[in-house]
């Protein structure tokens, strides 16, 4: 992507409007809606049955998350990792548990949670978020000290930005088209355009082993998705040259095949959302502050209003009836995240934690169970078996993953690393979205994919992530060093 129309020095300072009254008024308006109107309306519409006071803490997550989301949207700075982190927390750890605790209608796939766990679970969720914010602020301080040193000449200025290699991009796209063709031949296009259950059954029939199935599905998607981003950059760099038409033809082919394999009917909502958001970014959604605001506001609106409707295509019988905005969260198994944190906490309290065992299983996802007989199962399945649930296709949000790997200490350390890591990556995104480079492709794919990682289980998500990371590394070219970059 070129720097034409990109976010420029002076536009924002750490995401804040730079003294412009219009943006300040917009910030207040969006914050009032997300952090004021939504929680007040929720409390007014959902009667408290008196099960627990834990909803007070989850309501505070709505308020703080709403303020943070408003800040990120109105600033127009593409800090996408931070945005998707808080969007997940706002919905899955804020709105959903508040509705369920007040109404007493919890997720029907996680029944029988001890009411004595409600408040401790809410405090654990808040502890993770507080740790995230504290260590993110620590890293911001480090960035500002470094920026001060660059301006004073004490340290070398400018960030190294990795670029996209043309030959490797063409090889990746060719491989992706072959992998997608093999996937389509094995599963059949008709199954991919039916319900999600039919699509999964077809994949399961083609590759019964879960690890193999996950990798084959990822190989059908991510080489083309990463390749499409690289082709978009190459096309912009070759604008006006005859070869630009060939880049465009390759880009169109990638998009057509991608949308056949990953579509809103036969694909999981998170997977389709990842592909759709990446394609929007490739089209230039992150090139100006105004486009960033529209893209982020639209994404939040899609998660709040369209995400529940997309569940209508889970089975062959399409059902578009809904129980109102807040009623949608009552008993809905899509929003079991808070209760799985409670189960993870209970698992730790019962002394069942084997330190880092679940993370080891995720890191070695590629090892088949035929070679590793006692390979850890998904953490969602582990907690379902621990609780004796008959249905085990459950989430395992980051809090639960950390608890079953090392208890409270693992939770604090984990969220400290997440706070630092996401800030570091967001700063790289600003540099790349402004001037092009490999990280602009990273920013198009991985922030929204992070919602899959945060919802869990990690073991389910790491296979596809590893394939996507490998594809990004394949197209990496020799880095260049631009002039000193502006840190927000």
PyMOL commands that set and color helices and strands:
alter all, ss='L'
color gray80, all
select helices_A, chain A and resi 21-45+55-75+80-103+117-152+166-187+189-192+196-206+210-237+243-261+269-282+289-313+327-329+333-335+337-349+357-363+379-387+398-435+438-455+458-474
alter helices_A, ss='H'
color red, helices_A
select strands_A, chain A and resi 12-13+16-17+160-161+480-481
alter strands_A, ss='S'
color yellow, strands_A
deselect
rebuild
show_as cartoon
